[in-house]
Amino acid sequence: MPPAMRLREDYRSLSGPEKAAVLLMSVGEENAARIFTLMDDEEIKELSQTMANLGTVSSSIVERLFVEFAEGISSTGSLVGNFDSTERLLLKVLDKDKVESIMEDIRGPAGRTMWDKLGNVNETVLANYLKNEYPQTVAVVLSKIKAEHASRVLAMLPEPFALEVVMRMLRMEAVQKEVLDDVERTLRNEFMSNLARTNRRDSHEMMAEIFNCLDRNMESRFLTALEERNRESAERIRALMFTFEDLSKLDSGGIQTLLRSIEKDKLGIALKGASEGLRETFFSNMSERAAKIMKEDMASMGPVRLRDVDEAQLAIVQAAKDLAAKGEIVIVDSKGDDELVY
Protein backbone atom coordinates (compact mmCIF):
# COMPACT_ATOMS: atom_id res chain seq x y z
CA MET A 1 0.00 0.00 0.00
CA PRO A 2 1.44 3.37 -0.90
CA PRO A 3 2.22 5.71 2.00
CA ALA A 4 -0.30 8.41 2.89
CA MET A 5 0.20 11.50 0.71
CA ARG A 6 1.58 14.52 2.49
CA LEU A 7 2.18 18.09 1.41
CA ARG A 8 5.87 18.95 1.32
CA GLU A 9 6.32 22.66 2.08
CA ASP A 10 9.64 22.81 3.94
CA TYR A 11 12.49 23.25 1.46
CA ARG A 12 15.10 22.47 4.12
CA SER A 13 13.62 19.03 4.73
CA LEU A 14 14.31 17.83 1.17
CA SER A 15 17.19 15.38 0.81
CA GLY A 16 19.44 15.17 -2.25
CA PRO A 17 17.55 12.21 -3.75
CA GLU A 18 14.23 14.01 -3.15
CA LYS A 19 15.50 17.09 -5.00
CA ALA A 20 16.58 14.84 -7.89
CA ALA A 21 13.15 13.17 -7.85
CA VAL A 22 11.37 16.54 -8.04
CA LEU A 23 13.63 17.57 -10.93
CA LEU A 24 12.90 14.39 -12.90
CA MET A 25 9.18 14.67 -12.31
CA SER A 26 9.12 18.30 -13.38
CA VAL A 27 10.95 18.02 -16.70
CA GLY A 28 8.39 15.72 -18.32
CA GLU A 29 8.35 12.00 -18.92
CA GLU A 30 10.30 12.07 -22.20
CA ASN A 31 13.18 14.11 -20.75
CA ALA A 32 13.18 12.09 -17.54
CA ALA A 33 13.27 8.86 -19.55
CA ARG A 34 16.44 10.03 -21.32
CA ILE A 35 18.06 10.80 -17.96
CA PHE A 36 17.17 7.34 -16.64
CA THR A 37 19.12 5.74 -19.52
CA LEU A 38 22.31 7.29 -18.08
CA MET A 39 21.86 5.61 -14.67
CA ASP A 40 22.74 2.14 -13.43
CA ASP A 41 20.19 -0.20 -11.85
CA GLU A 42 21.01 0.76 -8.25
CA GLU A 43 20.63 4.46 -9.03
CA ILE A 44 17.31 3.81 -10.76
CA LYS A 45 16.06 1.79 -7.78
CA GLU A 46 17.11 4.42 -5.25
CA LEU A 47 15.59 7.27 -7.22
CA SER A 48 12.43 5.28 -8.00
CA GLN A 49 11.98 4.54 -4.29
CA THR A 50 12.26 8.25 -3.54
CA MET A 51 9.84 9.22 -6.30
CA ALA A 52 7.27 6.67 -5.19
CA ASN A 53 7.32 8.00 -1.62
CA LEU A 54 7.60 11.69 -2.50
CA GLY A 55 3.98 12.64 -1.95
CA THR A 56 2.75 16.11 -2.90
CA VAL A 57 5.35 18.85 -3.35
CA SER A 58 4.17 22.44 -3.16
CA SER A 59 4.80 24.67 -6.16
CA SER A 60 6.88 27.06 -4.02
CA ILE A 61 9.45 24.33 -3.44
CA VAL A 62 9.50 23.44 -7.12
CA GLU A 63 10.13 27.10 -7.97
CA ARG A 64 12.86 27.48 -5.40
CA LEU A 65 14.65 24.33 -6.54
CA PHE A 66 14.52 25.18 -10.21
CA VAL A 67 14.56 28.96 -10.51
CA GLU A 68 15.83 28.81 -14.06
CA PHE A 69 12.64 27.00 -15.04
CA ALA A 70 10.34 28.96 -12.70
CA GLU A 71 8.15 30.36 -15.45
CA GLY A 72 7.32 26.91 -16.85
CA ILE A 73 7.29 25.00 -13.58
CA SER A 74 5.21 27.39 -11.47
CA SER A 75 2.25 26.92 -13.80
CA THR A 76 2.15 23.21 -12.94
CA GLY A 77 1.03 24.01 -9.40
CA SER A 78 2.16 20.89 -7.59
CA LEU A 79 3.59 17.48 -8.35
CA VAL A 80 2.37 14.15 -7.03
CA GLY A 81 4.89 11.33 -6.81
CA ASN A 82 3.37 7.88 -6.34
CA PHE A 83 3.87 4.29 -7.45
CA ASP A 84 1.67 4.58 -10.54
CA SER A 85 3.40 7.66 -11.98
CA THR A 86 6.83 6.18 -11.23
CA GLU A 87 5.96 2.89 -12.92
CA ARG A 88 4.56 4.70 -15.97
CA LEU A 89 7.75 6.73 -16.28
CA LEU A 90 10.02 3.68 -16.00
CA LEU A 91 8.04 1.84 -18.69
CA LYS A 92 9.08 4.51 -21.18
CA VAL A 93 12.74 3.55 -20.89
CA LEU A 94 12.91 -0.03 -19.55
CA ASP A 95 11.29 -3.30 -20.58
CA LYS A 96 8.23 -4.51 -18.68
CA ASP A 97 9.95 -7.35 -16.77
CA LYS A 98 12.67 -5.04 -15.50
CA VAL A 99 10.13 -2.41 -14.44
CA GLU A 100 8.10 -5.04 -12.56
CA SER A 101 11.26 -6.16 -10.77
CA ILE A 102 12.15 -2.59 -9.79
CA MET A 103 8.61 -1.77 -8.65
CA GLU A 104 8.41 -4.94 -6.55
CA ASP A 105 11.74 -4.00 -5.04
CA ILE A 106 10.71 -0.48 -4.07
CA ARG A 107 7.29 -1.58 -2.81
CA GLY A 108 9.06 -3.87 -0.37
CA PRO A 109 11.05 -2.66 2.65
CA ALA A 110 13.56 0.12 1.94
CA GLY A 111 17.27 -0.61 1.54
CA ARG A 112 19.81 -0.86 -1.25
CA THR A 113 20.86 -4.45 -0.59
CA MET A 114 18.82 -7.47 0.43
CA TRP A 115 20.39 -7.41 3.87
CA ASP A 116 19.53 -3.71 4.29
CA LYS A 117 15.95 -4.55 3.38
CA LEU A 118 15.75 -7.42 5.87
CA GLY A 119 16.89 -5.01 8.56
CA ASN A 120 13.69 -3.02 7.94
CA VAL A 121 11.37 -6.02 8.17
CA ASN A 122 9.64 -6.47 11.52
CA GLU A 123 11.08 -9.38 13.49
CA THR A 124 7.69 -11.12 13.76
CA VAL A 125 7.20 -11.11 9.99
CA LEU A 126 10.78 -12.26 9.35
CA ALA A 127 10.63 -14.99 12.01
CA ASN A 128 7.34 -16.33 10.63
CA TYR A 129 9.04 -16.75 7.26
CA LEU A 130 12.36 -18.13 8.49
CA LYS A 131 10.84 -20.76 10.80
CA ASN A 132 9.92 -22.74 7.67
CA GLU A 133 13.43 -22.58 6.18
CA TYR A 134 16.42 -24.85 6.75
CA PRO A 135 18.41 -24.01 9.92
CA GLN A 136 21.53 -23.42 7.79
CA THR A 137 19.66 -20.87 5.66
CA VAL A 138 18.43 -19.07 8.78
CA ALA A 139 21.97 -19.10 10.18
CA VAL A 140 23.26 -17.40 7.03
CA VAL A 141 20.51 -14.76 7.16
CA LEU A 142 21.02 -13.96 10.86
CA SER A 143 24.76 -13.70 10.33
CA LYS A 144 24.20 -11.01 7.67
CA ILE A 145 21.85 -8.68 9.55
CA LYS A 146 22.56 -6.49 12.57
CA ALA A 147 23.05 -8.34 15.86
CA GLU A 148 20.23 -6.45 17.60
CA HIS A 149 17.72 -7.35 14.89
CA ALA A 150 19.02 -10.94 14.68
CA SER A 151 18.51 -11.36 18.43
CA ARG A 152 14.86 -10.31 18.21
CA VAL A 153 14.23 -12.71 15.31
CA LEU A 154 16.01 -15.56 17.10
CA ALA A 155 13.88 -15.02 20.22
CA MET A 156 10.70 -15.44 18.17
CA LEU A 157 11.71 -18.74 16.55
CA PRO A 158 10.56 -22.06 18.13
CA GLU A 159 13.15 -22.87 20.81
CA PRO A 160 14.47 -26.24 19.49
CA PHE A 161 14.73 -24.75 15.99
CA ALA A 162 16.40 -21.58 17.33
CA LEU A 163 18.99 -23.69 19.19
CA GLU A 164 19.76 -25.60 15.99
CA VAL A 165 20.27 -22.27 14.22
CA VAL A 166 22.64 -21.13 16.98
CA MET A 167 24.69 -24.34 16.61
CA ARG A 168 24.91 -23.80 12.84
CA MET A 169 26.05 -20.22 13.38
CA LEU A 170 28.75 -21.34 15.84
CA ARG A 171 30.10 -23.88 13.34
CA MET A 172 29.70 -21.63 10.33
CA GLU A 173 32.83 -20.66 8.42
CA ALA A 174 33.09 -18.17 5.56
CA VAL A 175 30.00 -18.58 3.41
CA GLN A 176 30.72 -19.31 -0.23
CA LYS A 177 29.59 -16.59 -2.60
CA GLU A 178 27.46 -19.08 -4.54
CA VAL A 179 25.60 -20.08 -1.37
CA LEU A 180 25.10 -16.44 -0.36
CA ASP A 181 23.84 -15.56 -3.84
CA ASP A 182 21.41 -18.49 -3.71
CA VAL A 183 20.03 -17.43 -0.30
CA GLU A 184 19.72 -13.83 -1.48
CA ARG A 185 17.93 -14.91 -4.66
CA THR A 186 15.49 -17.05 -2.67
CA LEU A 187 14.76 -14.21 -0.27
CA ARG A 188 14.16 -11.81 -3.13
CA ASN A 189 11.95 -14.16 -5.15
CA GLU A 190 9.94 -15.74 -2.35
CA PHE A 191 9.93 -13.35 0.60
CA MET A 192 10.39 -9.79 -0.65
CA SER A 193 8.27 -10.25 -3.76
CA ASN A 194 5.45 -11.68 -1.61
CA LEU A 195 5.69 -8.71 0.74
CA ALA A 196 5.55 -6.37 -2.25
CA ARG A 197 2.58 -8.15 -3.78
CA THR A 198 0.56 -7.82 -0.57
CA ASN A 199 0.97 -4.05 -0.91
CA ARG A 200 -0.70 -3.97 -4.31
CA ARG A 201 -4.34 -2.99 -4.27
CA ASP A 202 -7.02 -3.70 -6.81
CA SER A 203 -10.41 -2.01 -6.99
CA HIS A 204 -12.04 -4.63 -4.76
CA GLU A 205 -9.42 -4.07 -2.05
CA MET A 206 -10.02 -0.33 -2.27
CA MET A 207 -13.79 -0.77 -1.95
CA ALA A 208 -13.36 -3.20 0.96
CA GLU A 209 -11.37 -0.56 2.82
CA ILE A 210 -14.04 2.07 2.08
CA PHE A 211 -16.83 -0.28 3.19
CA ASN A 212 -14.92 -0.94 6.41
CA CYS A 213 -15.37 2.75 7.25
CA LEU A 214 -19.15 2.73 6.77
CA ASP A 215 -21.53 2.23 9.67
CA ARG A 216 -23.23 -1.17 9.84
CA ASN A 217 -26.53 -0.08 8.31
CA MET A 218 -24.93 1.70 5.36
CA GLU A 219 -22.46 -1.14 4.82
CA SER A 220 -25.28 -3.68 4.78
CA ARG A 221 -27.34 -1.59 2.36
CA PHE A 222 -24.47 -1.22 -0.11
CA LEU A 223 -23.46 -4.87 0.01
CA THR A 224 -27.07 -6.05 -0.38
CA ALA A 225 -27.60 -3.75 -3.37
CA LEU A 226 -24.27 -4.81 -4.88
CA GLU A 227 -25.14 -8.50 -4.49
CA GLU A 228 -28.21 -7.95 -6.66
CA ARG A 229 -26.12 -6.41 -9.44
CA ASN A 230 -22.82 -8.26 -9.13
CA ARG A 231 -22.77 -11.12 -6.63
CA GLU A 232 -19.17 -12.08 -7.42
CA SER A 233 -17.86 -8.58 -6.64
CA ALA A 234 -19.94 -8.37 -3.46
CA GLU A 235 -18.60 -11.70 -2.20
CA ARG A 236 -15.03 -10.69 -3.04
CA ILE A 237 -15.37 -7.38 -1.20
CA ARG A 238 -16.94 -9.11 1.79
CA ALA A 239 -14.03 -11.57 1.91
CA LEU A 240 -11.49 -8.71 1.78
CA MET A 241 -13.13 -6.60 4.45
CA PHE A 242 -11.31 -6.56 7.78
CA THR A 243 -13.71 -6.24 10.67
CA PHE A 244 -13.38 -5.87 14.42
CA GLU A 245 -14.14 -9.59 14.86
CA ASP A 246 -11.16 -10.40 12.62
CA LEU A 247 -8.91 -9.18 15.45
CA SER A 248 -9.49 -12.63 16.98
CA LYS A 249 -7.03 -13.92 14.36
CA LEU A 250 -4.15 -11.92 15.85
CA ASP A 251 -1.69 -13.89 17.94
CA SER A 252 -1.06 -12.99 21.59
CA GLY A 253 1.87 -10.75 20.68
CA GLY A 254 -0.29 -8.86 18.17
CA ILE A 255 -3.13 -8.36 20.67
CA GLN A 256 -0.71 -7.11 23.32
CA THR A 257 0.92 -4.70 20.86
CA LEU A 258 -2.52 -3.42 19.89
CA LEU A 259 -3.53 -3.01 23.55
CA ARG A 260 -0.55 -0.70 24.10
CA SER A 261 -1.65 1.48 21.18
CA ILE A 262 -5.33 2.12 21.90
CA GLU A 263 -7.36 4.03 24.44
CA LYS A 264 -8.78 1.75 27.16
CA ASP A 265 -12.09 3.69 27.25
CA LYS A 266 -12.53 3.15 23.52
CA LEU A 267 -11.74 -0.55 23.88
CA GLY A 268 -14.43 -0.96 26.55
CA ILE A 269 -17.07 0.55 24.26
CA ALA A 270 -15.88 -1.55 21.30
CA LEU A 271 -16.00 -4.78 23.31
CA LYS A 272 -19.60 -4.05 24.37
CA GLY A 273 -20.59 -4.99 20.81
CA ALA A 274 -18.11 -7.86 20.38
CA SER A 275 -18.64 -11.60 20.54
CA GLU A 276 -17.87 -13.39 23.80
CA GLY A 277 -14.93 -15.13 22.11
CA LEU A 278 -13.29 -11.88 21.05
CA ARG A 279 -13.84 -10.36 24.49
CA GLU A 280 -12.01 -13.30 26.06
CA THR A 281 -9.20 -12.94 23.52
CA PHE A 282 -8.58 -9.40 24.77
CA PHE A 283 -9.12 -10.20 28.46
CA SER A 284 -6.73 -13.16 28.32
CA ASN A 285 -3.97 -10.88 27.03
CA MET A 286 -4.37 -8.41 29.89
CA SER A 287 -3.16 -8.74 33.44
CA GLU A 288 -5.77 -10.21 35.79
CA ARG A 289 -6.21 -6.82 37.45
CA ALA A 290 -6.54 -4.91 34.15
CA ALA A 291 -9.12 -7.40 32.85
CA LYS A 292 -11.13 -7.11 36.06
CA ILE A 293 -11.16 -3.31 35.85
CA MET A 294 -12.15 -3.44 32.16
CA LYS A 295 -15.08 -5.79 32.90
CA GLU A 296 -16.25 -3.56 35.76
CA ASP A 297 -16.02 -0.45 33.54
CA MET A 298 -18.04 -2.16 30.80
CA ALA A 299 -20.71 -3.22 33.29
CA SER A 300 -20.99 0.31 34.67
CA MET A 301 -21.52 1.77 31.18
CA GLY A 302 -24.99 0.34 30.85
CA PRO A 303 -26.54 0.39 27.35
CA VAL A 304 -24.28 1.93 24.68
CA ARG A 305 -25.45 3.37 21.37
CA LEU A 306 -24.64 1.16 18.39
CA ARG A 307 -23.18 4.18 16.59
CA ASP A 308 -20.68 4.69 19.43
CA VAL A 309 -19.75 0.99 19.34
CA ASP A 310 -19.19 1.18 15.56
CA GLU A 311 -16.99 4.27 15.90
CA ALA A 312 -14.90 2.69 18.66
CA GLN A 313 -14.47 -0.57 16.74
CA LEU A 314 -13.53 1.29 13.57
CA ALA A 315 -10.87 3.28 15.44
CA ILE A 316 -9.34 0.09 16.85
CA VAL A 317 -9.42 -1.67 13.47
CA GLN A 318 -7.65 1.35 11.95
CA ALA A 319 -5.05 1.24 14.74
CA ALA A 320 -4.46 -2.45 13.94
CA LYS A 321 -4.02 -1.65 10.24
CA ASP A 322 -1.58 1.15 11.07
CA LEU A 323 0.49 -1.25 13.19
CA ALA A 324 0.39 -3.84 10.40
CA ALA A 325 1.56 -1.24 7.88
CA LYS A 326 4.56 -0.57 10.14
CA GLY A 327 5.25 -4.30 10.34
CA GLU A 328 4.62 -4.40 14.10
CA ILE A 329 1.79 -6.94 13.90
CA VAL A 330 0.70 -9.49 11.30
CA ILE A 331 -2.89 -9.66 10.06
CA VAL A 332 -4.13 -12.82 8.34
CA ASP A 333 -6.60 -12.71 5.50
CA SER A 334 -10.28 -13.44 6.07
CA LYS A 335 -9.88 -17.09 5.06
CA GLY A 336 -6.87 -17.53 7.31
CA ASP A 337 -4.82 -19.03 4.49
CA ASP A 338 -1.96 -16.58 4.15
CA GLU A 339 -0.33 -13.95 6.28
CA LEU A 340 -0.74 -10.51 4.78
CA VAL A 341 1.23 -7.46 5.78
CA TYR A 342 -0.93 -4.43 5.06
DARA-V970895 format. One record per backbone hydrogen bond with DSSP energy under -1.0 kcal/mol. CO is the residue of the C=O (numbers start at 1). NH is the residue of the N-H. If there is no record, write none. Layout:
((CO/NH) (CO/NH))
This chain:
((6/56) (8/58) (10/13) (11/14) (15/19) (16/20) (17/21) (18/22) (19/23) (20/24) (21/25) (22/26) (23/27) (28/32) (29/33) (30/34) (31/35) (32/36) (33/37) (35/38) (36/39) (40/44) (41/45) (42/46) (43/47) (44/48) (45/49) (46/50) (47/51) (48/52) (49/53) (51/54) (55/81) (56/8) (57/79) (58/62) (59/63) (60/64) (61/65) (62/66) (66/69) (67/70) (69/73) (70/74) (73/76) (74/77) (76/78) (79/57) (81/55) (82/86) (83/87) (84/88) (85/89) (86/90) (87/91) (89/92) (90/93) (90/94) (95/99) (96/100) (97/101) (98/102) (99/103) (100/104) (101/105) (102/106) (103/107) (104/108) (113/117) (114/118) (115/119) (117/120) (118/121) (122/126) (123/127) (124/128) (125/129) (126/130) (127/131) (129/132) (130/133) (134/138) (135/139) (136/140) (137/141) (138/142) (139/143) (141/144) (146/150) (147/151) (148/152) (149/153) (150/154) (151/155) (153/156) (154/157) (158/162) (159/163) (160/164) (161/165) (162/166) (163/167) (164/168) (165/169) (166/170) (167/171) (176/180) (177/181) (178/182) (179/183) (180/184) (181/185) (182/186) (183/187) (184/188) (185/189) (186/190) (187/191) (187/192) (188/193) (191/195) (192/196) (193/197) (194/198) (196/199) (197/200) (202/206) (203/207) (204/208) (205/209) (206/210) (207/211) (208/212) (210/213) (211/214) (215/219) (216/220) (217/221) (218/222) (219/223) (220/224) (221/225) (222/226) (223/227) (224/228) (226/230) (230/234) (231/235) (232/236) (233/237) (234/238) (235/239) (236/240) (237/241) (244/247) (245/248) (246/249) (247/250) (251/255) (252/256) (253/257) (254/258) (255/259) (256/260) (258/261) (263/267) (264/268) (265/269) (266/270) (267/271) (270/273) (271/274) (275/279) (276/280) (277/281) (278/282) (279/283) (280/284) (282/285) (283/286) (287/291) (288/292) (289/293) (290/294) (291/295) (292/296) (293/297) (294/298) (295/299) (296/300) (305/309) (306/310) (307/311) (308/312) (309/313) (310/314) (311/315) (312/316) (313/317) (314/318) (315/319) (316/320) (317/321) (318/322) (319/323) (320/324) (321/325) (322/326) (323/328) (324/327) (331/340) (333/336) (338/333) (340/331))
